[in-house]
Amino acid sequence: MSTKGRQRGRPKSQFRDSSAGTLQSLDRALGLLKAVAEVERSTLTDLSLSVGVPTATTHRILTTLQKHGFVTFNEERQDWAIGLEAYRVGVCFMNNTGLGEVSRPIMRRLMETTGETANLAVADGTEVVFVAQVETTNPIRAFFARGTRTSMHASGTGKAILSALPDARVRGLLQATGLTRFTDQTHVTPGALFADLSETRRRGWSFDREERYGGMSCIGAAIYDEYGDPYAGVSISGPSTRFDGPRLPELAAPVADAAREITLLIGGRFPDHRDPDQITA
């Protein structure tokens, strides 16, 4: 009987015994930790299937991570979730970059100026990860839990970051994942996306009108590191009814100013082609 076929029902494992230059057990543990973070809570069986690792092995990895505080197990629900130690590691990253400490008062001022929720996100491959938020006091508002991921091409912050990259690099990033459609407004063709990025680059801020979530809009601007590379972004988000055409320049200017201020305070520099004092509406 042939042994070439893979057992039905089990996904192809993302891990390989022959992976050169990596430690398979650590690969599995980190992959599993990311899987837990993506779903917030999950059963052992579902986690095993999602990463393509046998249930017994998955359980050993989880109990090891639990021992070190990276995951927790709820006896009543019989599911696994991210632990406090994982949060501490994330906080360490924010502290090392200085991004969190510097951004907080600027984000609060941005929220007070615009009346909309202010968000901070960092780039991770073809996605952005939301790491901080200052909510507006408006009863109808946007909310992104810390750690939430979203595709760059359907995000105000993500498009701001993409617009600051060479087109060839953007193509390389997106070829791996494609342009997923989330709503009827999502850019799902290269032509539409690159036209948007060109306009974003010209004016210095991005506009996401219901491209990720129906009824929700966002304005974002890129934050640059010491090498002049965009690695994060700040944005405001809220109901689309408050992001109408005539109000956009009024909302966008403080977002661009906030991104510029954060860049300077963390020791970042702007790329040669971008003069932050010549932002247009």
Summary of the structure (lengths in Angstrom):
residues: 281
radius of gyration: 20.8
end to end distance: 68.0
largest distance: 70.6
contacts: 866
relative contact order: 0.10
helix: 46%
strand: 19%
